[in-house]
Amino acid sequence: MELLEFEKPVAELEKEIEKLRGRAAAQNLDLSDEIATMEYKLAETRTGIYKNLTPWQRVQIARHTRRPFMLDYATLAFSDFTELHGDRHIGDDASMPGGFAMLGDRRCVVLGHQKGRDTKENLKRNFGSAHPEGYRKSLRLMRIAEKFGLPVIALIDTPGAFPGIGAEERNIAEAIAFNLREMMLLRTPVIAVVLGEGGSGGALGIGVADRVIMMENAYYSVISPEGCAAILWKHRKHAPEAAEAMKLVAPDLLKLQLIDDVIPEPTGGAHNDHSRSADSFRAVVSKHLDHLCSLKTDRLLEERYEKFRRFGEWNE
């Protein structure tokens, strides 16, 4: 399993506990007191680390290859997920799956970015960077949701939209811009959840929503910390300082009122417990969905408009 630098003290304690258990079994010894002491120390260490994460550490967690991805949540938090394919113009984009699903007893349309965990899967999913077809497919699914009165849940997890020549030739900027306008006008509730990375226009292309929610260890930003560091400090090694300055993690964005809620992750991060992360996701999203679905459509659109109009206000 991928081990982050700041997680090494936890990994070392886990190894020590395993050694004690192995010794107890091999030599038929009662080491239960020593094991209990070590387990207590392990829990304390893990809690201490994860209660005091820096923005850069949260960025590293957001990129962890073992975090639950969009299709993991489609299986664990939703039920009866039925994927739909194609944008009806060019083709199907595997980096932006979507379809019908049930969240509790409510039918909805769920869509979002999908990354891969190994080279083969990443090539199929294009490392979570969608092509124009992905954004056009997502809008097609949103319009189906609007037609049948179903809420939309968009799951964001991308370093950014694909910047390749083919994507430019097929007008990726126009596809994203078109989504921004059309999502603002959708006559059905929309919730966007940032699962891990929320990078630039690639994230915003499915992020215009009545409620924008983030996982506790996700980030949402106009540029990556490395990109910001390369511009302002002239070197990527300053990414930790950039992450601190950019206010891109969930606690900061909630304070700035740029997002509406934060989904708590289990101690140790979502990559250590997919099931509990999915339970937290379901509980928070269902709460907001219940409220949004109770609003009349005209009121829903008014509140969505006002939400985005408030962005950028400040006091001198």
Summary of the structure (lengths in Angstrom):
residues: 316
radius of gyration: 21.1
end to end distance: 47.8
largest distance: 72.1
contacts: 1049
relative contact order: 0.12
helix: 53%
strand: 15%
